[in-house]
Amino acid sequence: MATEIGLFEAMYSQRALRRLKPDAVSDKLVHQLIEAATQAPSGGNRQPWAFVVIRSPATKAKLGGWYLDAWNKTYGALSDEQRAQFRGSMARVYASAEYLAQHFGEVPVLILVCLRDAPPPGGFLAASHYGSVFPAVQNLLLAARGLGLGATLTTLHKLHDAEVKELVGLPEQVETIELIPVGYPVGKYGPTNRVPVDEVMHLERWDAAKA
Amino acid sequence: MATEIGLFEAMYSQRALRRLKPDAVSDKLVHQLIEAATQAPSGGNRQPWAFVVIRSPATKAKLGGWYLDAWNKTYGALSDEQRAQFRGSMARVYASAEYLAQHFGEVPVLILVCLRDAPPPGGFLAASHYGSVFPAVQNLLLAARGLGLGATLTTLHKLHDAEVKELVGLPEQVETIELIPVGYPVGKYGPTNRVPVDEVMHLERWDAAKA
């Protein structure tokens, strides 16, 4: 892999890409995304993840319908007045999210990331539960960046979770985590808007003078 | 960054490194780790993460004491018979985890990763809550790999969570997520033991023939 992208270049230019071309994404690329995901650490190396790769137009159409319904009931339900308050990058993010909602069923590949374990009853185990799948999700997103693909994290399917699980035949105890649309991007990679390190890094104590 | 490590090389050789040298880790490197973490996506780009960087020997000694106590009450409480059942890589992982427990207070830097948001009351929001910090955690681990540092995820401090929070002055609503020991590794990077992709990838449906 002499010509592969650099690690830091990938991390610093990875961003949500929600406008995707209809061009097919090969099985090989999808396999590379998921293999990269499985390299991530998990608690006790349990590797509790699973990935459902969806290309069927009929299945995507159903998922797209539920996604749009969920969008319309949440972010899409904003008034014109509320929308007008978005400025700059916020306005662009909102527009791209709306575009995705309207074209969700048309993206080449949807990857449903799942946790095979049942969710914990609550308390401090929740962090280690979800902490055993989101590092894999991040590897998948970075791999998409490295392979020239666009992707973004979505959870709106959760408003139709029981129907989604039935559609793809998930056992009861399997939890859906993210539904990731993947395709060749229309837009460009990074940079991203982030708060500076000094505002989130504390030296020794929370209430210490900032770095 | 012409000479930086490749993305896939980093992902495929990142593994938990629990035996760390006492050699100092520079402020610049710690800053690079945390800046890489902050490049990760988060729900609504809220960036709810925070990082407490701990180098003080007194603070590390207290954290190390609580960590060892938690180890002794959990994994360290196994009988000789139970330990003897570990074979191969499992035995090596256990031995390195035990080593870390006994030397936790001596590592050069501890990074306490926190969520500034209060945890959600439960239900499907938990995934998006933790999903807004673990991608950053994975970026931090990959950056450590890329910079030649060793690190691993630990959560045993949770058995003394109230004391940990008081020690570093965390406000009540701030949640501790992972306490990451960082230093130059004694051991070597990857490869890791992972289940093959075909066993965790499902095509179209959960119950479909495997890829």
Boltz contact constraints between the chains, C-beta under 6 A:
constraints:
  - contact:
      token1: [A, 1]
      token2: [B, 6]
      max_distance: 6.0
  - contact:
      token1: [A, 1]
      token2: [B, 8]
      max_distance: 6.0
  - contact:
      token1: [A, 4]
      token2: [B, 6]
      max_distance: 6.0
  - contact:
      token1: [A, 4]
      token2: [B, 7]
      max_distance: 6.0
  - contact:
      token1: [A, 4]
      token2: [B, 8]
      max_distance: 6.0
  - contact:
      token1: [A, 5]
      token2: [B, 7]
      max_distance: 6.0
  - contact:
      token1: [A, 6]
      token2: [B, 1]
      max_distance: 6.0
  - contact:
      token1: [A, 6]
      token2: [B, 4]
      max_distance: 6.0
  - contact:
      token1: [A, 7]
      token2: [B, 4]
      max_distance: 6.0
  - contact:
      token1: [A, 7]
      token2: [B, 5]
      max_distance: 6.0
  - contact:
      token1: [A, 7]
      token2: [B, 7]
      max_distance: 6.0
  - contact:
      token1: [A, 7]
      token2: [B, 10]
      max_distance: 6.0
  - contact:
      token1: [A, 7]
      token2: [B, 146]
      max_distance: 6.0
  - contact:
      token1: [A, 8]
      token2: [B, 1]
      max_distance: 6.0
  - contact:
      token1: [A, 8]
      token2: [B, 4]
      max_distance: 6.0
  - contact:
      token1: [A, 10]
      token2: [B, 7]
      max_distance: 6.0
  - contact:
      token1: [A, 11]
      token2: [B, 36]
      max_distance: 6.0
  - contact:
      token1: [A, 11]
      token2: [B, 39]
      max_distance: 6.0
  - contact:
      token1: [A, 11]
      token2: [B, 139]
      max_distance: 6.0
  - contact:
      token1: [A, 12]
      token2: [B, 39]
      max_distance: 6.0
  - contact:
      token1: [A, 31]
      token2: [B, 197]
      max_distance: 6.0
  - contact:
      token1: [A, 34]
      token2: [B, 197]
      max_distance: 6.0
  - contact:
      token1: [A, 34]
      token2: [B, 201]
      max_distance: 6.0
  - contact:
      token1: [A, 35]
      token2: [B, 197]
      max_distance: 6.0
  - contact:
      token1: [A, 36]
      token2: [B, 11]
      max_distance: 6.0
  - contact:
      token1: [A, 38]
      token2: [B, 194]
      max_distance: 6.0
  - contact:
      token1: [A, 39]
      token2: [B, 11]
      max_distance: 6.0
  - contact:
      token1: [A, 39]
      token2: [B, 12]
      max_distance: 6.0
  - contact:
      token1: [A, 47]
      token2: [B, 195]
      max_distance: 6.0
  - contact:
      token1: [A, 50]
      token2: [B, 200]
      max_distance: 6.0
  - contact:
      token1: [A, 51]
      token2: [B, 201]
      max_distance: 6.0
  - contact:
      token1: [A, 52]
      token2: [B, 202]
      max_distance: 6.0
  - contact:
      token1: [A, 53]
      token2: [B, 203]
      max_distance: 6.0
  - contact:
      token1: [A, 56]
      token2: [B, 204]
      max_distance: 6.0
  - contact:
      token1: [A, 124]
      token2: [B, 158]
      max_distance: 6.0
  - contact:
      token1: [A, 126]
      token2: [B, 126]
      max_distance: 6.0
  - contact:
      token1: [A, 127]
      token2: [B, 130]
      max_distance: 6.0
  - contact:
      token1: [A, 127]
      token2: [B, 177]
      max_distance: 6.0
  - contact:
      token1: [A, 128]
      token2: [B, 155]
      max_distance: 6.0
  - contact:
      token1: [A, 130]
      token2: [B, 127]
      max_distance: 6.0
  - contact:
      token1: [A, 130]
      token2: [B, 130]
      max_distance: 6.0
  - contact:
      token1: [A, 131]
      token2: [B, 134]
      max_distance: 6.0
  - contact:
      token1: [A, 134]
      token2: [B, 131]
      max_distance: 6.0
  - contact:
      token1: [A, 134]
      token2: [B, 134]
      max_distance: 6.0
  - contact:
      token1: [A, 134]
      token2: [B, 135]
      max_distance: 6.0
  - contact:
      token1: [A, 135]
      token2: [B, 134]
      max_distance: 6.0
  - contact:
      token1: [A, 135]
      token2: [B, 138]
      max_distance: 6.0
  - contact:
      token1: [A, 138]
      token2: [B, 135]
      max_distance: 6.0
  - contact:
      token1: [A, 138]
      token2: [B, 138]
      max_distance: 6.0
  - contact:
      token1: [A, 139]
      token2: [B, 11]
      max_distance: 6.0
  - contact:
      token1: [A, 146]
      token2: [B, 7]
      max_distance: 6.0
  - contact:
      token1: [A, 155]
      token2: [B, 128]
      max_distance: 6.0
  - contact:
      token1: [A, 158]
      token2: [B, 124]
      max_distance: 6.0
  - contact:
      token1: [A, 168]
      token2: [B, 205]
      max_distance: 6.0
  - contact:
      token1: [A, 168]
      token2: [B, 206]
      max_distance: 6.0
  - contact:
      token1: [A, 169]
      token2: [B, 205]
      max_distance: 6.0
  - contact:
      token1: [A, 169]
      token2: [B, 206]
      max_distance: 6.0
  - contact:
      token1: [A, 169]
      token2: [B, 207]
      max_distance: 6.0
  - contact:
      token1: [A, 170]
      token2: [B, 206]
      max_distance: 6.0
  - contact:
      token1: [A, 177]
      token2: [B, 127]
      max_distance: 6.0
  - contact:
      token1: [A, 194]
      token2: [B, 38]
      max_distance: 6.0
  - contact:
      token1: [A, 195]
      token2: [B, 47]
      max_distance: 6.0
  - contact:
      token1: [A, 197]
      token2: [B, 31]
      max_distance: 6.0
  - contact:
      token1: [A, 197]
      token2: [B, 34]
      max_distance: 6.0
  - contact:
      token1: [A, 197]
      token2: [B, 35]
      max_distance: 6.0
  - contact:
      token1: [A, 200]
      token2: [B, 49]
      max_distance: 6.0
  - contact:
      token1: [A, 200]
      token2: [B, 50]
      max_distance: 6.0
  - contact:
      token1: [A, 201]
      token2: [B, 34]
      max_distance: 6.0
  - contact:
      token1: [A, 201]
      token2: [B, 51]
      max_distance: 6.0
  - contact:
      token1: [A, 202]
      token2: [B, 52]
      max_distance: 6.0
  - contact:
      token1: [A, 203]
      token2: [B, 53]
      max_distance: 6.0
  - contact:
      token1: [A, 204]
      token2: [B, 56]
      max_distance: 6.0
  - contact:
      token1: [A, 205]
      token2: [B, 168]
      max_distance: 6.0
  - contact:
      token1: [A, 205]
      token2: [B, 169]
      max_distance: 6.0
  - contact:
      token1: [A, 206]
      token2: [B, 168]
      max_distance: 6.0
  - contact:
      token1: [A, 206]
      token2: [B, 169]
      max_distance: 6.0
  - contact:
      token1: [A, 206]
      token2: [B, 170]
      max_distance: 6.0
  - contact:
      token1: [A, 207]
      token2: [B, 169]
      max_distance: 6.0
